[in-house]
Amino acid sequence: MRETIEMIVKAIVDDTEAVDVREVEQKGALLIEVRVAEADMGKVIGRQGRTVRALRSLLHAAGVKQNRRYTLEIVE
């Protein structure tokens, strides 16, 4: 899932070199942390959080299929 989220985020932002996606195991769930350049933060979050909500929905759907739980965080 990390590769998929990284590919999507890189397609959204202007500075693709600043994108850093990490997976961290946390309390039975897999936490995916996304770091982007400060100028691209608004693009990843989207208007009223729509873009990040869509990414979380995608992770939820994939998690149901794989019997895993994913959590997405945008880290500053």
mmCIF file of the N, C-alpha and C atoms, coordinates in Angstrom:
data_MODEL
# 
_entry.id   MODEL 
# 
loop_
_atom_site.group_PDB 
_atom_site.id 
_atom_site.type_symbol 
_atom_site.label_atom_id 
_atom_site.label_alt_id 
_atom_site.label_comp_id 
_atom_site.label_asym_id 
_atom_site.label_entity_id 
_atom_site.label_seq_id 
_atom_site.pdbx_PDB_ins_code 
_atom_site.Cartn_x 
_atom_site.Cartn_y 
_atom_site.Cartn_z 
_atom_site.occupancy 
_atom_site.B_iso_or_equiv 
_atom_site.pdbx_formal_charge 
_atom_site.auth_seq_id 
_atom_site.auth_comp_id 
_atom_site.auth_asym_id 
_atom_site.auth_atom_id 
_atom_site.pdbx_PDB_model_num 
ATOM 1   N N  . MET A 1 1  ? 0.822   -1.201 0.000  1.00 0.00 ? 1  MET A N  1 
ATOM 2   C CA . MET A 1 1  ? 0.000   0.000  0.000  1.00 0.00 ? 1  MET A CA 1 
ATOM 3   C C  . MET A 1 1  ? 0.863   1.260  0.000  1.00 0.00 ? 1  MET A C  1 
ATOM 4   N N  . ARG A 1 2  ? 2.036   1.172  0.600  1.00 0.00 ? 2  ARG A N  1 
ATOM 5   C CA . ARG A 1 2  ? 2.900   2.335  0.659  1.00 0.00 ? 2  ARG A CA 1 
ATOM 6   C C  . ARG A 1 2  ? 3.242   2.841  -0.731 1.00 0.00 ? 2  ARG A C  1 
ATOM 7   N N  . GLU A 1 3  ? 3.537   1.933  -1.636 1.00 0.00 ? 3  GLU A N  1 
ATOM 8   C CA . GLU A 1 3  ? 3.907   2.320  -2.994 1.00 0.00 ? 3  GLU A CA 1 
ATOM 9   C C  . GLU A 1 3  ? 2.740   2.991  -3.710 1.00 0.00 ? 3  GLU A C  1 
ATOM 10  N N  . THR A 1 4  ? 1.549   2.499  -3.494 1.00 0.00 ? 4  THR A N  1 
ATOM 11  C CA . THR A 1 4  ? 0.364   3.067  -4.126 1.00 0.00 ? 4  THR A CA 1 
ATOM 12  C C  . THR A 1 4  ? 0.111   4.487  -3.641 1.00 0.00 ? 4  THR A C  1 
ATOM 13  N N  . ILE A 1 5  ? 0.153   4.691  -2.342 1.00 0.00 ? 5  ILE A N  1 
ATOM 14  C CA . ILE A 1 5  ? -0.057  6.030  -1.783 1.00 0.00 ? 5  ILE A CA 1 
ATOM 15  C C  . ILE A 1 5  ? 1.045   6.972  -2.254 1.00 0.00 ? 5  ILE A C  1 
ATOM 16  N N  . GLU A 1 6  ? 2.280   6.488  -2.294 1.00 0.00 ? 6  GLU A N  1 
ATOM 17  C CA . GLU A 1 6  ? 3.388   7.326  -2.747 1.00 0.00 ? 6  GLU A CA 1 
ATOM 18  C C  . GLU A 1 6  ? 3.191   7.753  -4.204 1.00 0.00 ? 6  GLU A C  1 
ATOM 19  N N  . MET A 1 7  ? 2.747   6.843  -5.046 1.00 0.00 ? 7  MET A N  1 
ATOM 20  C CA . MET A 1 7  ? 2.514   7.159  -6.450 1.00 0.00 ? 7  MET A CA 1 
ATOM 21  C C  . MET A 1 7  ? 1.420   8.218  -6.609 1.00 0.00 ? 7  MET A C  1 
ATOM 22  N N  . ILE A 1 8  ? 0.348   8.086  -5.854 1.00 0.00 ? 8  ILE A N  1 
ATOM 23  C CA . ILE A 1 8  ? -0.766  9.035  -5.933 1.00 0.00 ? 8  ILE A CA 1 
ATOM 24  C C  . ILE A 1 8  ? -0.334  10.409 -5.433 1.00 0.00 ? 8  ILE A C  1 
ATOM 25  N N  . VAL A 1 9  ? 0.360   10.452 -4.302 1.00 0.00 ? 9  VAL A N  1 
ATOM 26  C CA . VAL A 1 9  ? 0.785   11.733 -3.735 1.00 0.00 ? 9  VAL A CA 1 
ATOM 27  C C  . VAL A 1 9  ? 1.785   12.425 -4.664 1.00 0.00 ? 9  VAL A C  1 
ATOM 28  N N  . LYS A 1 10 ? 2.695   11.674 -5.256 1.00 0.00 ? 10 LYS A N  1 
ATOM 29  C CA . LYS A 1 10 ? 3.655   12.273 -6.189 1.00 0.00 ? 10 LYS A CA 1 
ATOM 30  C C  . LYS A 1 10 ? 2.963   12.850 -7.415 1.00 0.00 ? 10 LYS A C  1 
ATOM 31  N N  . ALA A 1 11 ? 1.842   12.266 -7.813 1.00 0.00 ? 11 ALA A N  1 
ATOM 32  C CA . ALA A 1 11 ? 1.096   12.802 -8.951 1.00 0.00 ? 11 ALA A CA 1 
ATOM 33  C C  . ALA A 1 11 ? 0.380   14.105 -8.595 1.00 0.00 ? 11 ALA A C  1 
ATOM 34  N N  . ILE A 1 12 ? 0.112   14.316 -7.319 1.00 0.00 ? 12 ILE A N  1 
ATOM 35  C CA . ILE A 1 12 ? -0.617  15.505 -6.872 1.00 0.00 ? 12 ILE A CA 1 
ATOM 36  C C  . ILE A 1 12 ? 0.312   16.699 -6.659 1.00 0.00 ? 12 ILE A C  1 
ATOM 37  N N  . VAL A 1 13 ? 1.479   16.481 -6.084 1.00 0.00 ? 13 VAL A N  1 
ATOM 38  C CA . VAL A 1 13 ? 2.341   17.584 -5.647 1.00 0.00 ? 13 VAL A CA 1 
ATOM 39  C C  . VAL A 1 13 ? 3.240   18.087 -6.771 1.00 0.00 ? 13 VAL A C  1 
ATOM 40  N N  . ASP A 1 14 ? 3.835   19.275 -6.549 1.00 0.00 ? 14 ASP A N  1 
ATOM 41  C CA . ASP A 1 14 ? 4.787   19.844 -7.491 1.00 0.00 ? 14 ASP A CA 1 
ATOM 42  C C  . ASP A 1 14 ? 6.208   19.342 -7.225 1.00 0.00 ? 14 ASP A C  1 
ATOM 43  N N  . ASP A 1 15 ? 6.590   19.266 -5.962 1.00 0.00 ? 15 ASP A N  1 
ATOM 44  C CA . ASP A 1 15 ? 7.939   18.852 -5.569 1.00 0.00 ? 15 ASP A CA 1 
ATOM 45  C C  . ASP A 1 15 ? 7.930   17.366 -5.218 1.00 0.00 ? 15 ASP A C  1 
ATOM 46  N N  . THR A 1 16 ? 8.146   16.508 -6.221 1.00 0.00 ? 16 THR A N  1 
ATOM 47  C CA . THR A 1 16 ? 8.075   15.063 -5.988 1.00 0.00 ? 16 THR A CA 1 
ATOM 48  C C  . THR A 1 16 ? 9.260   14.544 -5.180 1.00 0.00 ? 16 THR A C  1 
ATOM 49  N N  . GLU A 1 17 ? 10.370  15.272 -5.192 1.00 0.00 ? 17 GLU A N  1 
ATOM 50  C CA . GLU A 1 17 ? 11.549  14.843 -4.439 1.00 0.00 ? 17 GLU A CA 1 
ATOM 51  C C  . GLU A 1 17 ? 11.336  14.947 -2.929 1.00 0.00 ? 17 GLU A C  1 
ATOM 52  N N  . ALA A 1 18 ? 10.438  15.808 -2.491 1.00 0.00 ? 18 ALA A N  1 
ATOM 53  C CA . ALA A 1 18 ? 10.203  16.017 -1.060 1.00 0.00 ? 18 ALA A CA 1 
ATOM 54  C C  . ALA A 1 18 ? 9.205   15.021 -0.475 1.00 0.00 ? 18 ALA A C  1 
ATOM 55  N N  . VAL A 1 19 ? 8.607   14.179 -1.303 1.00 0.00 ? 19 VAL A N  1 
ATOM 56  C CA . VAL A 1 19 ? 7.605   13.218 -0.823 1.00 0.00 ? 19 VAL A CA 1 
ATOM 57  C C  . VAL A 1 19 ? 8.307   12.068 -0.111 1.00 0.00 ? 19 VAL A C  1 
ATOM 58  N N  . ASP A 1 20 ? 7.863   11.792 1.113  1.00 0.00 ? 20 ASP A N  1 
ATOM 59  C CA . ASP A 1 20 ? 8.398   10.686 1.908  1.00 0.00 ? 20 ASP A CA 1 
ATOM 60  C C  . ASP A 1 20 ? 7.228   9.941  2.526  1.00 0.00 ? 20 ASP A C  1 
ATOM 61  N N  . VAL A 1 21 ? 7.110   8.657  2.208  1.00 0.00 ? 21 VAL A N  1 
ATOM 62  C CA . VAL A 1 21 ? 6.011   7.839  2.722  1.00 0.00 ? 21 VAL A CA 1 
ATOM 63  C C  . VAL A 1 21 ? 6.616   6.695  3.518  1.00 0.00 ? 21 VAL A C  1 
ATOM 64  N N  . ARG A 1 22 ? 6.147   6.537  4.748  1.00 0.00 ? 22 ARG A N  1 
ATOM 65  C CA . ARG A 1 22 ? 6.660   5.475  5.630  1.00 0.00 ? 22 ARG A CA 1 
ATOM 66  C C  . ARG A 1 22 ? 5.510   4.656  6.186  1.00 0.00 ? 22 ARG A C  1 
ATOM 67  N N  . GLU A 1 23 ? 5.792   3.380  6.426  1.00 0.00 ? 23 GLU A N  1 
ATOM 68  C CA . GLU A 1 23 ? 4.832   2.494  7.085  1.00 0.00 ? 23 GLU A CA 1 
ATOM 69  C C  . GLU A 1 23 ? 5.339   2.181  8.484  1.00 0.00 ? 23 GLU A C  1 
ATOM 70  N N  . VAL A 1 24 ? 4.453   2.301  9.458  1.00 0.00 ? 24 VAL A N  1 
ATOM 71  C CA . VAL A 1 24 ? 4.802   2.017  10.844 1.00 0.00 ? 24 VAL A CA 1 
ATOM 72  C C  . VAL A 1 24 ? 3.713   1.123  11.427 1.00 0.00 ? 24 VAL A C  1 
ATOM 73  N N  . GLU A 1 25 ? 4.114   0.007  12.001 1.00 0.00 ? 25 GLU A N  1 
ATOM 74  C CA . GLU A 1 25 ? 3.158   -0.893 12.658 1.00 0.00 ? 25 GLU A CA 1 
ATOM 75  C C  . GLU A 1 25 ? 2.759   -0.284 13.988 1.00 0.00 ? 25 GLU A C  1 
ATOM 76  N N  . GLN A 1 26 ? 1.451   -0.149 14.239 1.00 0.00 ? 26 GLN A N  1 
ATOM 77  C CA . GLN A 1 26 ? 0.999   0.516  15.451 1.00 0.00 ? 26 GLN A CA 1 
ATOM 78  C C  . GLN A 1 26 ? -0.327  -0.087 15.914 1.00 0.00 ? 26 GLN A C  1 
ATOM 79  N N  . LYS A 1 27 ? -0.291  -0.755 17.046 1.00 0.00 ? 27 LYS A N  1 
ATOM 80  C CA . LYS A 1 27 ? -1.494  -1.300 17.688 1.00 0.00 ? 27 LYS A CA 1 
ATOM 81  C C  . LYS A 1 27 ? -2.347  -2.138 16.737 1.00 0.00 ? 27 LYS A C  1 
ATOM 82  N N  . GLY A 1 28 ? -1.720  -3.035 16.013 1.00 0.00 ? 28 GLY A N  1 
ATOM 83  C CA . GLY A 1 28 ? -2.458  -3.911 15.116 1.00 0.00 ? 28 GLY A CA 1 
ATOM 84  C C  . GLY A 1 28 ? -2.859  -3.274 13.810 1.00 0.00 ? 28 GLY A C  1 
ATOM 85  N N  . ALA A 1 29 ? -2.597  -2.005 13.645 1.00 0.00 ? 29 ALA A N  1 
ATOM 86  C CA . ALA A 1 29 ? -2.911  -1.305 12.402 1.00 0.00 ? 29 ALA A CA 1 
ATOM 87  C C  . ALA A 1 29 ? -1.610  -0.859 11.751 1.00 0.00 ? 29 ALA A C  1 
ATOM 88  N N  . LEU A 1 30 ? -1.669  -0.625 10.481 1.00 0.00 ? 30 LEU A N  1 
ATOM 89  C CA . LEU A 1 30 ? -0.503  -0.138 9.766  1.00 0.00 ? 30 LEU A CA 1 
ATOM 90  C C  . LEU A 1 30 ? -0.677  1.349  9.527  1.00 0.00 ? 30 LEU A C  1 
ATOM 91  N N  . LEU A 1 31 ? 0.183   2.160  10.138 1.00 0.00 ? 31 LEU A N  1 
ATOM 92  C CA . LEU A 1 31 ? 0.130   3.608  10.013 1.00 0.00 ? 31 LEU A CA 1 
ATOM 93  C C  . LEU A 1 31 ? 0.986   4.015  8.822  1.00 0.00 ? 31 LEU A C  1 
ATOM 94  N N  . ILE A 1 32 ? 0.412   4.766  7.901  1.00 0.00 ? 32 ILE A N  1 
ATOM 95  C CA . ILE A 1 32 ? 1.152   5.277  6.753  1.00 0.00 ? 32 ILE A CA 1 
ATOM 96  C C  . ILE A 1 32 ? 1.318   6.776  6.957  1.00 0.00 ? 32 ILE A C  1 
ATOM 97  N N  . GLU A 1 33 ? 2.568   7.210  7.100  1.00 0.00 ? 33 GLU A N  1 
ATOM 98  C CA . GLU A 1 33 ? 2.883   8.618  7.306  1.00 0.00 ? 33 GLU A CA 1 
ATOM 99  C C  . GLU A 1 33 ? 3.348   9.220  5.988  1.00 0.00 ? 33 GLU A C  1 
ATOM 100 N N  . VAL A 1 34 ? 2.768   10.359 5.623  1.00 0.00 ? 34 VAL A N  1 
ATOM 101 C CA . VAL A 1 34 ? 3.129   11.041 4.386  1.00 0.00 ? 34 VAL A CA 1 
ATOM 102 C C  . VAL A 1 34 ? 3.723   12.394 4.749  1.00 0.00 ? 34 VAL A C  1 
ATOM 103 N N  . ARG A 1 35 ? 4.926   12.646 4.252  1.00 0.00 ? 35 ARG A N  1 
ATOM 104 C CA . ARG A 1 35 ? 5.575   13.948 4.432  1.00 0.00 ? 35 ARG A CA 1 
ATOM 105 C C  . ARG A 1 35 ? 5.758   14.563 3.055  1.00 0.00 ? 35 ARG A C  1 
ATOM 106 N N  . VAL A 1 36 ? 5.375   15.827 2.913  1.00 0.00 ? 36 VAL A N  1 
ATOM 107 C CA . VAL A 1 36 ? 5.545   16.554 1.660  1.00 0.00 ? 36 VAL A CA 1 
ATOM 108 C C  . VAL A 1 36 ? 6.141   17.925 1.966  1.00 0.00 ? 36 VAL A C  1 
ATOM 109 N N  . ALA A 1 37 ? 6.530   18.637 0.914  1.00 0.00 ? 37 ALA A N  1 
ATOM 110 C CA . ALA A 1 37 ? 7.037   19.995 1.097  1.00 0.00 ? 37 ALA A CA 1 
ATOM 111 C C  . ALA A 1 37 ? 5.918   20.865 1.657  1.00 0.00 ? 37 ALA A C  1 
ATOM 112 N N  . GLU A 1 38 ? 6.304   21.871 2.414  1.00 0.00 ? 38 GLU A N  1 
ATOM 113 C CA . GLU A 1 38 ? 5.316   22.743 3.057  1.00 0.00 ? 38 GLU A CA 1 
ATOM 114 C C  . GLU A 1 38 ? 4.410   23.427 2.029  1.00 0.00 ? 38 GLU A C  1 
ATOM 115 N N  . ALA A 1 39 ? 4.961   23.759 0.877  1.00 0.00 ? 39 ALA A N  1 
ATOM 116 C CA . ALA A 1 39 ? 4.168   24.422 -0.175 1.00 0.00 ? 39 ALA A CA 1 
ATOM 117 C C  . ALA A 1 39 ? 3.120   23.488 -0.780 1.00 0.00 ? 39 ALA A C  1 
ATOM 118 N N  . ASP A 1 40 ? 3.343   22.175 -0.705 1.00 0.00 ? 40 ASP A N  1 
ATOM 119 C CA . ASP A 1 40 ? 2.415   21.200 -1.285 1.00 0.00 ? 40 ASP A CA 1 
ATOM 120 C C  . ASP A 1 40 ? 1.418   20.647 -0.278 1.00 0.00 ? 40 ASP A C  1 
ATOM 121 N N  . MET A 1 41 ? 1.503   21.077 0.960  1.00 0.00 ? 41 MET A N  1 
ATOM 122 C CA . MET A 1 41 ? 0.629   20.545 2.006  1.00 0.00 ? 41 MET A CA 1 
ATOM 123 C C  . MET A 1 41 ? -0.845  20.749 1.654  1.00 0.00 ? 41 MET A C  1 
ATOM 124 N N  . GLY A 1 42 ? -1.195  21.910 1.161  1.00 0.00 ? 42 GLY A N  1 
ATOM 125 C CA . GLY A 1 42 ? -2.585  22.200 0.812  1.00 0.00 ? 42 GLY A CA 1 
ATOM 126 C C  . GLY A 1 42 ? -3.097  21.333 -0.310 1.00 0.00 ? 42 GLY A C  1 
ATOM 127 N N  . LYS A 1 43 ? -2.238  20.969 -1.249 1.00 0.00 ? 43 LYS A N  1 
ATOM 128 C CA . LYS A 1 43 ? -2.648  20.115 -2.364 1.00 0.00 ? 43 LYS A CA 1 
ATOM 129 C C  . LYS A 1 43 ? -2.980  18.711 -1.887 1.00 0.00 ? 43 LYS A C  1 
ATOM 130 N N  . VAL A 1 44 ? -2.199  18.221 -0.939 1.00 0.00 ? 44 VAL A N  1 
ATOM 131 C CA . VAL A 1 44 ? -2.440  16.865 -0.426 1.00 0.00 ? 44 VAL A CA 1 
ATOM 132 C C  . VAL A 1 44 ? -3.698  16.833 0.437  1.00 0.00 ? 44 VAL A C  1 
ATOM 133 N N  . ILE A 1 45 ? -3.916  17.882 1.208  1.00 0.00 ? 45 ILE A N  1 
ATOM 134 C CA . ILE A 1 45 ? -5.107  17.928 2.066  1.00 0.00 ? 45 ILE A CA 1 
ATOM 135 C C  . ILE A 1 45 ? -6.350  18.204 1.233  1.00 0.00 ? 45 ILE A C  1 
ATOM 136 N N  . GLY A 1 46 ? -6.270  19.133 0.309  1.00 0.00 ? 46 GLY A N  1 
ATOM 137 C CA . GLY A 1 46 ? -7.405  19.439 -0.566 1.00 0.00 ? 46 GLY A CA 1 
ATOM 138 C C  . GLY A 1 46 ? -8.387  20.387 0.096  1.00 0.00 ? 46 GLY A C  1 
ATOM 139 N N  . ARG A 1 47 ? -9.348  20.820 -0.695 1.00 0.00 ? 47 ARG A N  1 
ATOM 140 C CA . ARG A 1 47 ? -10.372 21.724 -0.165 1.00 0.00 ? 47 ARG A CA 1 
ATOM 141 C C  . ARG A 1 47 ? -11.227 20.991 0.860  1.00 0.00 ? 47 ARG A C  1 
ATOM 142 N N  . GLN A 1 48 ? -11.274 21.556 2.039  1.00 0.00 ? 48 GLN A N  1 
ATOM 143 C CA . GLN A 1 48 ? -12.017 21.005 3.164  1.00 0.00 ? 48 GLN A CA 1 
ATOM 144 C C  . GLN A 1 48 ? -11.633 19.549 3.448  1.00 0.00 ? 48 GLN A C  1 
ATOM 145 N N  . GLY A 1 49 ? -10.398 19.171 3.099  1.00 0.00 ? 49 GLY A N  1 
ATOM 146 C CA . GLY A 1 49 ? -9.900  17.832 3.393  1.00 0.00 ? 49 GLY A CA 1 
ATOM 147 C C  . GLY A 1 49 ? -10.386 16.751 2.455  1.00 0.00 ? 49 GLY A C  1 
ATOM 148 N N  . ARG A 1 50 ? -10.901 17.121 1.304  1.00 0.00 ? 50 ARG A N  1 
ATOM 149 C CA . ARG A 1 50 ? -11.469 16.120 0.391  1.00 0.00 ? 50 ARG A CA 1 
ATOM 150 C C  . ARG A 1 50 ? -10.434 15.155 -0.159 1.00 0.00 ? 50 ARG A C  1 
ATOM 151 N N  . THR A 1 51 ? -9.251  15.658 -0.509 1.00 0.00 ? 51 THR A N  1 
ATOM 152 C CA . THR A 1 51 ? -8.235  14.788 -1.100 1.00 0.00 ? 51 THR A CA 1 
ATOM 153 C C  . THR A 1 51 ? -7.723  13.769 -0.084 1.00 0.00 ? 51 THR A C  1 
ATOM 154 N N  . VAL A 1 52 ? -7.402  14.222 1.115  1.00 0.00 ? 52 VAL A N  1 
ATOM 155 C CA . VAL A 1 52 ? -6.912  13.292 2.128  1.00 0.00 ? 52 VAL A CA 1 
ATOM 156 C C  . VAL A 1 52 ? -8.032  12.334 2.552  1.00 0.00 ? 52 VAL A C  1 
ATOM 157 N N  . ARG A 1 53 ? -9.256  12.773 2.547  1.00 0.00 ? 53 ARG A N  1 
ATOM 158 C CA . ARG A 1 53 ? -10.382 11.889 2.857  1.00 0.00 ? 53 ARG A CA 1 
ATOM 159 C C  . ARG A 1 53 ? -10.518 10.800 1.793  1.00 0.00 ? 53 ARG A C  1 
ATOM 160 N N  . ALA A 1 54 ? -10.301 11.164 0.526  1.00 0.00 ? 54 ALA A N  1 
ATOM 161 C CA . ALA A 1 54 ? -10.356 10.183 -0.557 1.00 0.00 ? 54 ALA A CA 1 
ATOM 162 C C  . ALA A 1 54 ? -9.233  9.161  -0.428 1.00 0.00 ? 54 ALA A C  1 
ATOM 163 N N  . LEU A 1 55 ? -8.037  9.616  -0.059 1.00 0.00 ? 55 LEU A N  1 
ATOM 164 C CA . LEU A 1 55 ? -6.928  8.684  0.153  1.00 0.00 ? 55 LEU A CA 1 
ATOM 165 C C  . LEU A 1 55 ? -7.221  7.728  1.304  1.00 0.00 ? 55 LEU A C  1 
ATOM 166 N N  . ARG A 1 56 ? -7.819  8.247  2.362  1.00 0.00 ? 56 ARG A N  1 
ATOM 167 C CA . ARG A 1 56 ? -8.175  7.382  3.504  1.00 0.00 ? 56 ARG A CA 1 
ATOM 168 C C  . ARG A 1 56 ? -9.262  6.384  3.120  1.00 0.00 ? 56 ARG A C  1 
ATOM 169 N N  . SER A 1 57 ? -10.208 6.793  2.290  1.00 0.00 ? 57 SER A N  1 
ATOM 170 C CA . SER A 1 57 ? -11.247 5.879  1.824  1.00 0.00 ? 57 SER A CA 1 
ATOM 171 C C  . SER A 1 57 ? -10.640 4.762  0.977  1.00 0.00 ? 57 SER A C  1 
ATOM 172 N N  . LEU A 1 58 ? -9.679  5.114  0.145  1.00 0.00 ? 58 LEU A N  1 
ATOM 173 C CA . LEU A 1 58 ? -8.984  4.122  -0.668 1.00 0.00 ? 58 LEU A CA 1 
ATOM 174 C C  . LEU A 1 58 ? -8.262  3.109  0.209  1.00 0.00 ? 58 LEU A C  1 
ATOM 175 N N  . LEU A 1 59 ? -7.585  3.592  1.238  1.00 0.00 ? 59 LEU A N  1 
ATOM 176 C CA . LEU A 1 59 ? -6.899  2.699  2.170  1.00 0.00 ? 59 LEU A CA 1 
ATOM 177 C C  . LEU A 1 59 ? -7.879  1.807  2.922  1.00 0.00 ? 59 LEU A C  1 
ATOM 178 N N  . HIS A 1 60 ? -9.004  2.373  3.310  1.00 0.00 ? 60 HIS A N  1 
ATOM 179 C CA . HIS A 1 60 ? -10.006 1.580  4.019  1.00 0.00 ? 60 HIS A CA 1 
ATOM 180 C C  . HIS A 1 60 ? -10.524 0.446  3.138  1.00 0.00 ? 60 HIS A C  1 
ATOM 181 N N  . ALA A 1 61 ? -10.819 0.755  1.881  1.00 0.00 ? 61 ALA A N  1 
ATOM 182 C CA . ALA A 1 61 ? -11.323 -0.272 0.966  1.00 0.00 ? 61 ALA A CA 1 
ATOM 183 C C  . ALA A 1 61 ? -10.280 -1.367 0.738  1.00 0.00 ? 61 ALA A C  1 
ATOM 184 N N  . ALA A 1 62 ? -9.030  -0.982 0.582  1.00 0.00 ? 62 ALA A N  1 
ATOM 185 C CA . ALA A 1 62 ? -7.972  -1.973 0.403  1.00 0.00 ? 62 ALA A CA 1 
ATOM 186 C C  . ALA A 1 62 ? -7.781  -2.799 1.666  1.00 0.00 ? 62 ALA A C  1 
ATOM 187 N N  . GLY A 1 63 ? -7.911  -2.160 2.809  1.00 0.00 ? 63 GLY A N  1 
ATOM 188 C CA . GLY A 1 63 ? -7.764  -2.864 4.078  1.00 0.00 ? 63 GLY A CA 1 
ATOM 189 C C  . GLY A 1 63 ? -8.848  -3.902 4.303  1.00 0.00 ? 63 GLY A C  1 
ATOM 190 N N  . VAL A 1 64 ? -10.065 -3.586 3.897  1.00 0.00 ? 64 VAL A N  1 
ATOM 191 C CA . VAL A 1 64 ? -11.168 -4.545 4.027  1.00 0.00 ? 64 VAL A CA 1 
ATOM 192 C C  . VAL A 1 64 ? -10.880 -5.780 3.188  1.00 0.00 ? 64 VAL A C  1 
ATOM 193 N N  . LYS A 1 65 ? -10.371 -5.553 1.991  1.00 0.00 ? 65 LYS A N  1 
ATOM 194 C CA . LYS A 1 65 ? -10.081 -6.665 1.095  1.00 0.00 ? 65 LYS A CA 1 
ATOM 195 C C  . LYS A 1 65 ? -8.934  -7.535 1.616  1.00 0.00 ? 65 LYS A C  1 
ATOM 196 N N  . GLN A 1 66 ? -7.957  -6.912 2.267  1.00 0.00 ? 66 GLN A N  1 
ATOM 197 C CA . GLN A 1 66 ? -6.786  -7.633 2.771  1.00 0.00 ? 66 GLN A CA 1 
ATOM 198 C C  . GLN A 1 66 ? -6.903  -8.033 4.239  1.00 0.00 ? 66 GLN A C  1 
ATOM 199 N N  . ASN A 1 67 ? -8.033  -7.744 4.866  1.00 0.00 ? 67 ASN A N  1 
ATOM 200 C CA . ASN A 1 67 ? -8.238  -8.009 6.294  1.00 0.00 ? 67 ASN A CA 1 
ATOM 201 C C  . ASN A 1 67 ? -7.170  -7.339 7.151  1.00 0.00 ? 67 ASN A C  1 
ATOM 202 N N  . ARG A 1 68 ? -6.841  -6.089 6.808  1.00 0.00 ? 68 ARG A N  1 
ATOM 203 C CA . ARG A 1 68 ? -5.886  -5.276 7.554  1.00 0.00 ? 68 ARG A CA 1 
ATOM 204 C C  . ARG A 1 68 ? -6.525  -3.934 7.841  1.00 0.00 ? 68 ARG A C  1 
ATOM 205 N N  . ARG A 1 69 ? -5.928  -3.216 8.774  1.00 0.00 ? 69 ARG A N  1 
ATOM 206 C CA . ARG A 1 69 ? -6.404  -1.875 9.081  1.00 0.00 ? 69 ARG A CA 1 
ATOM 207 C C  . ARG A 1 69 ? -5.297  -0.877 8.773  1.00 0.00 ? 69 ARG A C  1 
ATOM 208 N N  . TYR A 1 70 ? -5.622  0.110  7.968  1.00 0.00 ? 70 TYR A N  1 
ATOM 209 C CA . TYR A 1 70 ? -4.663  1.136  7.586  1.00 0.00 ? 70 TYR A CA 1 
ATOM 210 C C  . TYR A 1 70 ? -5.101  2.476  8.141  1.00 0.00 ? 70 TYR A C  1 
ATOM 211 N N  . THR A 1 71 ? -4.114  3.275  8.541  1.00 0.00 ? 71 THR A N  1 
ATOM 212 C CA . THR A 1 71 ? -4.357  4.642  9.002  1.00 0.00 ? 71 THR A CA 1 
ATOM 213 C C  . THR A 1 71 ? -3.407  5.548  8.229  1.00 0.00 ? 71 THR A C  1 
ATOM 214 N N  . LEU A 1 72 ? -3.931  6.682  7.751  1.00 0.00 ? 72 LEU A N  1 
ATOM 215 C CA . LEU A 1 72 ? -3.116  7.630  6.991  1.00 0.00 ? 72 LEU A CA 1 
ATOM 216 C C  . LEU A 1 72 ? -2.983  8.921  7.760  1.00 0.00 ? 72 LEU A C  1 
ATOM 217 N N  . GLU A 1 73 ? -1.735  9.414  7.887  1.00 0.00 ? 73 GLU A N  1 
ATOM 218 C CA . GLU A 1 73 ? -1.478  10.685 8.548  1.00 0.00 ? 73 GLU A CA 1 
ATOM 219 C C  . GLU A 1 73 ? -0.603  11.543 7.656  1.00 0.00 ? 73 GLU A C  1 
ATOM 220 N N  . ILE A 1 74 ? -0.919  12.816 7.586  1.00 0.00 ? 74 ILE A N  1 
ATOM 221 C CA . ILE A 1 74 ? -0.094  13.791 6.898  1.00 0.00 ? 74 ILE A CA 1 
ATOM 222 C C  . ILE A 1 74 ? 0.760   14.460 7.971  1.00 0.00 ? 74 ILE A C  1 
ATOM 223 N N  . VAL A 1 75 ? 2.070   14.280 7.896  1.00 0.00 ? 75 VAL A N  1 
ATOM 224 C CA . VAL A 1 75 ? 2.989   14.771 8.923  1.00 0.00 ? 75 VAL A CA 1 
ATOM 225 C C  . VAL A 1 75 ? 3.671   16.040 8.419  1.00 0.00 ? 75 VAL A C  1 
ATOM 226 N N  . GLU A 1 76 ? 3.757   17.051 9.281  1.00 0.00 ? 76 GLU A N  1 
ATOM 227 C CA . GLU A 1 76 ? 4.438   18.296 8.908  1.00 0.00 ? 76 GLU A CA 1 
ATOM 228 C C  . GLU A 1 76 ? 5.923   18.200 9.112  1.00 0.00 ? 76 GLU A C  1 
# 
